[in-house]
Amino acid sequence: MGEQVYNVPWKLRTPEAPPVAAGLVLYWFPSSADEVKRSSLRTSRALSLYASQCVAMEIADTSSVVGQKFAGGAKLPIAVLATADGNAIGKADNKDGFLKVDQVEKMVNDEMKRRENELDQNLKAAKEKAKSGDSAGAIPIYKNVLDQKCLFPKKAKDAAKELKKLGVNDVAEIPDAPIFDAAKSAKIESVMKHGLRAENASKYFEAERLYTKAHQMDPADPTPLRYLGELYRHHIGDWEKARITFNSILAMPADPLARAVALHGLGKITIHEGEFKKGLALMEQSVDVFPIALAYRNLAVYWNSEGDAAKTDYYVQKALKLEPDDGYNLIFAAGFMAANGHGDEALKIAQKNEGMLPASYNLAAIYAQLGQKDKALALLKRHFFEYERYQAVRSKEMMEARVDAVFASLMKDPEFIALTSWADGRLPLPQDRGMKSGSGAMQ
């Protein structure tokens, strides 16, 4: 499939989840868990953008309340578009057992166009009233259009402009709408894919150039900013640019995945700067907005550093449940197995996945806890000097290694001290902050 950049933020509808309060909901009723993993519905720029405009993306099964209402007796998979108060307004049936993303995009696009045409008619009627001197009749119509600012920011902007002409000035600024035009959208997506290809090839400044270009092509699209923020935070090590980028996402209408990545990134930066409780709160917000394995892993690291085994295991399991086949998740979990008396099992996982360059730090953690000093140091060296490319990142992660409990057996070792000699010194040592260990160098 090649690089996929526009991941649709599908959220599992659970019994305890609060109902969607406003906008629309796109429900996907898959035929199996395997379909969810392989479906074309997982990636779509259009659906990703709609998710930033008050269209919630939810996966549900037929045993749920919404499943019984919208999919009872249906041949799965299907997708249903509904209002927040539970009225179905569109349905996409499968063709020969397959539900394709273009079917679902068309269903949502058609409904959005229909509603946009209604708003056009409302704007026209309001303008005619205003023209005839009936401002009192025009203003409520314009305000009704303005109330649709999340779903239809462009039309809301038009309404706001007309309201100001009529003397209504208490109108908040409305952000620009993203670009949905198919040809322009395809160009933006192409630039993003080239950016991801460059990032995966460790050409980080080329990736920065391309992600920036995509952002400039559509400043209202949060996805290029999401990739830029993570590039600055995780690969280039420019945390000031990362902070600015993440805050830009939080200040705009953004899909839940982009918001979650921004909150996690800010949490990671905040913890490294020594504000642990504030950083924890940001990470907790992140998984509340949208669950990502990366944030669950770092929450596990946090609670491990506090010596809370129950919470540590809780978040390790959350990460595993979310992405059970992900190699990085398995290696991460194995680090805690090694600490909890399951060394043989942890060693098998480490040996099986030793070639995973991005997991070098966590692999080193496993070997360090199993007493294999030389192996641990070799993998740490691989992490610092092969996987990481920039000194700004190395210095932060060397500091994290120095205060990470998984390397307790090495902390006084001259070779370990020499290997981490560029540690930036910002993270306080455990004895200075009342914590058992550092936050851990994580993706």
C-alpha positions, 0 to 999 in steps of 0.5 A, spaced: 500 500 500 506 504 500 506 510 505 499 512 508 498 518 512 491 520 513 489 515 518 482 516 520 481 517 527 476 511 528 474 510 535 471 504 538 464 505 541 463 502 548 457 502 553 461 507 558 463 512 552 459 518 552 454 520 547 456 524 541 453 531 543 453 535 537 455 534 529 454 528 525 456 521 527 459 516 522 458 509 524 462 503 521 459 496 523 465 491 520 464 484 519 470 482 523 476 484 527 480 482 521 476 487 516 478 493 521 485 491 520 485 491 513 480 495 510 481 501 506 476 505 511 482 506 515 485 511 511 482 517 507 484 525 507 476 526 506 474 522 512 480 525 516 478 532 515 471 531 516 473 528 523 476 535 524 469 538 523 464 535 528 463 528 524 465 523 529 468 516 526 466 510 531 466 503 530 461 499 533 458 492 533 451 489 532 450 488 539 451 495 541 445 500 542 447 503 536 448 497 532 441 494 534 438 501 531 442 501 525 445 495 523 440 490 526 439 484 521 444 487 516 449 484 512 455 486 514 460 490 513 456 497 513 457 504 514 451 509 517 451 516 517 447 519 523 445 525 527 448 526 534 441 525 536 440 518 533 437 519 526 440 515 520 441 520 514 445 515 510 447 508 509 453 505 505 452 497 504 458 492 502 459 490 495 460 482 495 462 483 502 467 489 501 465 496 504 470 501 500 472 507 502 470 511 496 463 509 497 463 511 504 466 518 502 461 519 497 455 518 502 458 523 507 460 528 501 453 527 498 450 529 505 455 535 506 453 538 499 446 537 501 446 541 507 451 546 504 446 547 499 440 548 504 445 553 508 446 557 501 438 557 501 438 560 508 443 565 506 440 567 500 433 568 504 437 572 509 440 577 504 433 578 501 430 580 508 436 584 509 436 588 502 428 589 503 430 592 510 428 587 514 434 586 519 430 583 524 428 577 520 435 576 517 439 576 523 436 570 526 437 566 519 444 568 519 445 566 526 442 559 525 448 559 519 453 561 524 451 556 529 453 551 523 460 553 524 464 547 526 460 543 520 461 548 515 466 554 517 466 557 510 458 558 510 459 560 517 464 566 515 459 568 510 454 569 515 458 572 520 460 577 515 453 579 513 451 579 521 457 585 522 454 589 516 447 589 520 451 591 526 452 584 530 459 585 532 459 580 538 461 574 533 467 570 534 473 569 529 471 563 525 477 558 522 478 557 515 475 551 512 480 545 509 481 544 502 476 538 500 477 539 492 479 532 489 485 534 485 488 539 490 487 534 495 490 529 491 496 533 490 497 535 498 496 527 500 502 526 494 506 531 498 505 528 505 507 521 502 513 523 499 514 527 506 513 520 510 518 516 505 523 521 506 522 521 514 522 513 514 529 514 510 532 518 515 532 524 511 529 528 516 530 535 513 527 533 507 521 531 510 520 537 514 521 541 507 515 536 504 511 537 511 511 544 511 509 545 503 503 540 505 501 545 511 502 551 506 498 548 501 492 547 506 493 551 513 487 548 515 489 541 515 492 539 521 495 532 519 501 536 516 502 539 523 501 533 526 507 530 522 511 536 523 510 536 530 513 529 531 518 530 527 521 536 531 520 532 537 522 525 536 527 526 530 530 533 530 530 534 537 527 542 536 523 542 542 521 549 541 518 548 534 515 542 536 511 546 542 509 551 537 507 546 532 503 542 537 500 548 540 498 550 533 494 544 532 490 545 539 488 552 537 485 550 531 479 545 529 483 538 529 481 531 528 482 527 535 488 523 533 492 530 531 489 533 538 492 526 541 499 526 538 499 534 540 497 533 547 502 527 548 508 531 545 507 536 550 506 532 555 513 528 553 516 535 553 513 537 559 516 531 563 523 532 561 523 539 563 521 537 570 514 538 571 511 531 572 504 532 574 503 537 569 506 532 563 502 526 566 495 530 566 497 532 558 498 525 557 492 523 560 488 528 556 491 525 550 488 518 551 482 521 553 481 524 546 484 519 542 487 512 544 494 511 541 499 506 543 505 511 544 501 515 549 499 508 553 507 506 553 509 513 556 504 513 561 506 506 563 513 509 563 511 514 568 507 510 573 513 505 573 518 511 575 513 512 581 513 505 583 506 503 581 506 496 579 499 496 578 498 502 574 504 500 570 501 494 568 494 497 566 497 502 561 502 496 558 496 492 557 492 498 554 498 499 549 498 491 547 490 491 547 490 497 542 496 494 537 497 487 539 501 485 533 506 491 533 513 489 534 515 495 538 509 494 543 511 487 544 518 489 546 516 494 550 512 489 554 518 485 555 522 490 558 517 489 564 517 482 563 524 482 565 523 486 571 517 481 574 521 475 573 519 473 566 526 473 564 526 467 559 520 470 555 522 477 555 529 474 552 525 470 547 522 476 544 528 480 545 532 475 540 526 475 535 526 482 534 533 484 535 533 487 528 528 493 530 533 499 530 527 503 533 526 499 539 534 499 540 533 503 547 527 498 549 531 492 547 537 494 551 533 495 557 531 488 557 538 485 556 540 490 562 535 487 567 537 480 565 544 482 567 547 482 560 551 488 560 555 488 554 549 486 550 545 492 553 551 497 552 551 495 544 544 496 543 544 503 547 550 505 543 546 503 537 540 507 539 544 513 540 549 513 534 545 509 529 538 510 530 538 517 533 541 522 528 541 529 531 545 531 538 539 535 540 535 528 541 541 524 543 543 529 549 535 528 552 535 521 551 542 520 554 539 523 560 533 519 560 537 513 560 541 515 566 535 516 570 531 510 568 530 504 573 531 499 567 539 501 567 539 501 575 545 495 574 549 500 569 548 507 573 555 506 576 558 503 570 564 507 567 562 504 560 555 506 561 557 513 564 562 514 558 556 512 553 551 517 556 556 523 557 552 528 553 546 527 557 543 534 557 542 534 565 535 537 565 532 531 568 533 531 576 536 524 579 531 520 582 533 521 589 532 529 588 525 528 585 522 523 590 521 518 584 524 511 582 526 512 576 526 517 569 521 517 564 524 513 559 527 514 552 521 512 548 518 514 541 
